[in-house]
Amino acid sequence: MYDFLNSMPKVELHVHLEGTLEPELMFELARRNGIELPFRSVDALKAAYQFEDLQAFLDLYYQGMAVLRSEQDFYDLTWSWLQRCKAQNVVHVEPFFDPQGHTARGIDIATVMAGILRALSDAESQLGISHKLILCFLRHLDEDSAMDILAQAEPWLDKLAAVGLDSSERGNPPGKFARVFARARDKGLLAVAHAGEEGPPDYISGALDLLRVDRIDHGVRAIECSELMQRLIDEQMPLTVCPLSNIRLRVFEQMADHNIVTMLEQGVRVTVNSDDPAYFGGYMTENFIALYEPLGVTAYQSLQLVVNSIEASFADDVRKAELRRQLQQFAQSHQQVL
């Protein structure tokens, strides 16, 4: 099954670029920039990846960001992740990045954008991986900070597909950012938001009604509200679910408890994604494999999950048609598995 899932064309809609920073690269960038990390070795850093909740992870996540200083650092980060995508046949990506986490450290947004965009462009031309880039607002900061970063990003609006909302969910409801999302829409950007990971189901409703999002990131707690579930089904609102992340952050105690298959079978447009793969133990292939035995996900269901990702993506109609064709050809050549 590994070979089938690894070679299957995949689309990733929920991955944080800063969350792809592998320990080895973190140490390499720290040496490059003369930064002393609070860990003596790669193994010591990996040993710290035992998280009680989302906030425990975020504390380490923001600490890791500190090694990213130059355009080349952001290029190396993004390019390293894209090479992993190529190895796992991820053919279209829509990564998030957190500019406020860098500008607060005195890093110009132009430096961040230049490195990320150069790597994404190289991946399109050299690896055949298409992309749409999403600027995320840090929800533990205030609305003014989000407005300011949106203004700073003005020169690159044509390079951005959407804005998003991430970081600490508890105590930071979607409505806190209604005006900045409205402004982003006025500028022609689409919208996504993390909701219903640790936050309650009404955060999902708030993201839909107040932020007018085109996708919900995570959204697994929607299952607690039958009305909301029916709305997601009726509207075919995509949920970008991240299985391994949900286990590492104790959203579910074990994979056998995960509700992604239940949602899929009920008609919710769920998708599989990796979130912060360097911290959570797996990229796209590993997330699909993680569903295989505990939840009994079939090869056909895996293909359906990719179909959902294609339809939920912000790729244009021409690219979506190409992605559908690639997946169909793959399925036809693997009839013995199906």
N, C-alpha and C positions, 0 to 999 in steps of 0.2 A: 504493500500500500504506500510505503514511503516514496518509491519511484513515481507512482501515479500522482501523488499529491505534490511532489516537488516539481515535476515536469508540467503539471497542469498550469496553463496561463492564469495568472492571478492579478487582481487589482487591489491596491491598498488605499483605503480612504481615511485611516485614523492612525497616524504615526507622528510622533514629535521628533523633529530632527535632533534636538538636544538629548532626547532619550535614546538615541542610537549610539551615543558616545561610549564605546567599549573601554573597559579598564586599561587595556594596553595602549590605546590611542590617548586616553586621558593622561597617562604617565608620560607618553611621548610629547604631548603638547605642553605639559607642565615643565618638562626639561627645556623644551624650545623657548619657553617664555619666562624661565627662571622663577617658577612658582613651586613652593613647597607644599605638597599635599599632606593632609593629616593621616595618611596611611603609609606604612613602610613598604608595601609591596602590592602587586596586582592581586595576589591571593588574599591579602588582608582587606583590600577594598571589596573584593567579591564576597568575602565573609560578612560584610556589613549589609549585604542585600537580603536582609530578613526584616520585612516590614510589617508592623502591626496594623497600619492603616495608610490611607492616602497621604496624610501629613508627614508621616515618618519617611515615606519615599520622597516627598517633595523637598524635605530638608536636605537630603543627600543630592537630589537632582540639581537644586540651585547651587550647591557647593561645587558640583562637577562642572557647571557652566563656567566657572571662574577661569578655566584654562583656555577658553576661547577668546582670543585677543585680536588676531589679524585676519585680513581677508583670506589668507592661505589656510588659517585654522578652520574657518567656516567652510572653505572648499574641501579640505581634507575630511572633515566630519561628514559632509554631505556625500562626497564621492565614495568614501569607505562604505557607507550604507547602501548606495546605489549599486556598488559591485556585489554586495550580498543579495540585493534584489535580482540582479542578473543571474546569479547562481541558482536562485530559486524560481526563475521564470516569472517574476513579477513584472508585468509589461506596462502598467500604468500606475502612477502614484500621485497622491494628493497630500503631501506632507504639511504639517503645522510647524511654525516656528514662533518663538516668544521674544520679540524684540525688546520688550520692557526689561527682560532679565539681563539684557546686554547694555542698553543705554543707561540703565541705573548704575552700571559699573564704569561708565565713561566711554563705552564703545559706540562710535557713530553708527547710526542705522545704515549709512551708505556702505560701511565695511561689512556689515552682516549681509546685506542684500547682494553685494558684489560677489562674495564667496559662494553663497548658496546658489545664486542664479547661474554663475559660471559652471558649477558642477551639474546642475540640472540641464543646462544647454549641452554640455559634453555628453551627458547620458543619453540625450535624445539623438544626437548625431552618431555616437560611438556604440551605444548599447541598445538602441531602439526602444528606450523606455520613455514614454510620454508623461507629462506632468501637469498639474495645476497646483499652485502654491497658495497656502492659507495662512494669513497673519492672525495670530491669536492674542487676545487681551487676557491679562492675568486678573482673575476675578477677585483675588484678595486685595488688589489695589483699588483705588477709587475711580469714578467715572472720568474725572478730569485727566487722570493719567492715561486712560484709554483714548480719550479725545486727542490728547497731545501726540500719542504715538501714531494715531491715524493721520494726523496732520503731517507728521514727519515722513510718513510713507507716501505722501502725495506724488512725488516724482516717479514712483514705481507702480502706480495703480494699474497700469496696463499689463503688469507682470503678475498681478494678484488676481485670483479667482474669487476669493471670499475672505471674510473675517470669521474668527471663531472665539470661543470662550473656554478657558481651561484654568487649571490650578485648583485651589481649595474650594470644594463645592459647598460644604456645610457653612451655613450662615451667610452665604453670598448668592442670593436668589437671582434669577435671570433679569427680573425687573430693574435691578440696580444699573443695568447697562442698556436699557431700552432706547435712550436717546442716541447713544453712540452707534448702536446697530442701525437705527433709522438713518443716521448721517451716512453710514457706510453704504446702505442701500441707495441713497440718493446719489452716491458716487459710482453706482453701477456694480457694486460688489454683491455677491451672494452671501449667505450666512449659515453657519453651523454653530452648535454649542454643546458642550459637555452637560449632561443632565441625567439624573436618575442612576448615577453610579453609587455614590454615598448619599446624595440628596434624595428627597422624597419624590413620589410620582408627580406632585404638583409643580416641581421644578421643570419637568418635561412639558407639562401644559403651559407653563410660563414661557418657556423657550419658544413654543409654537405660537402662542398668542401675542406675547409682548415683544419678542425678538424677531418673529416671523422667519424662523429658520427653515432651510431647505433640507437639512438632515439633523438628526439627534445623535450625538456621540455618546456611546454607552447605551443608556436608556433601559437597562435590564430591570429596573424596578417598576417599569410600566405594568408588569404582570400583576402587581398588587392592586390595580384599579381596572375593573372590567370595562368601564366606559372609555377609559384612555386606550386600552388595548383595541377596542372596536374602532376608535378613531384612527389609530395608527394603521389598522388593516384597511379601513375604508379609504383613507388618504394615501395609502401606500408610502407612508413616511419612512424613509430608511433609518435604521439604527446601525451605527458602526460599532459592533460588539468586539471586545478584546478579551478572549477567553483566558489566556495565561495571566494577563494583568489582573483580571477579576479574582483569580485564585491567590496570586501573590499579595494582593491588597485586601484579602479577606472579605471581598464582596460575597463570595461563596467559599465555603470551607474546603470543598473538593470538587473536581471537575464533574463527578457524577451528579452533583447538585445543580449544575448550571442549567439555565432555562432556555438556551439558544435554540435547541431542537424543538422544544415545546412551542416557542414563538414561531419558528419556521413552519411547523406543521399547522399552526393556527392561521397562517397567512400573513404574518408580519414580515416586512422586507428587511430581514436581518442580514448582516454581512460579517465577515471575519477579518480581523485586523490585529496588528501587533502592539500598538500603543507606544511603549518605551522598551523596545526589545532588548537593549543592552542590560537593562535592570531586571527584566521579568522572565528571562530565560528562553527567549525564542522569537524568531522572525516569523514570516508568514507560513512557511511550510510547517514549522513546529506548532504553530497555533492550530492548523488544520489537523495535524497528527494528534494533538492533545484531545481532540473531540472524538477520535476514531474508536478507541476501545471503551472508555468510560461511558460514552453516550451512544455508541453504536451508529455513528454517522456513516452513511453509505457513500459510495463513490458518486452515485446520482445526486445525493443531497449536497455533496461537496461542489459539484458542478452548479447546482441551483444557487448555492451561496455566492459563487463567482458571478453568475448571471445577475443576481441582486446587486452586486458591487458595480458591475458595468452599468446597469440601469440607473443606479444611484449616483454615479460619478458625474463630475462637471465637464467631462470630455465633450467635445462637439459631436454632432451627429455623424460626421464622417469617421471620426476616430472610434465612436461607439460601434459603428457597423464593422469596422476592422476588428475590434476586440471580440465582438460576437462571432465573427467568421473564424478567428483563431481558436476560440473555445469550441466551436462546432467541429472544426477539423480535428481538434484534439480528441473530442468525444468519439468521433467516427473511427479514429484510429485505435481507440481503446475499448471497443465494444465488448471484448472478452471480460473486462473488469466490470462493466456495467451490467 
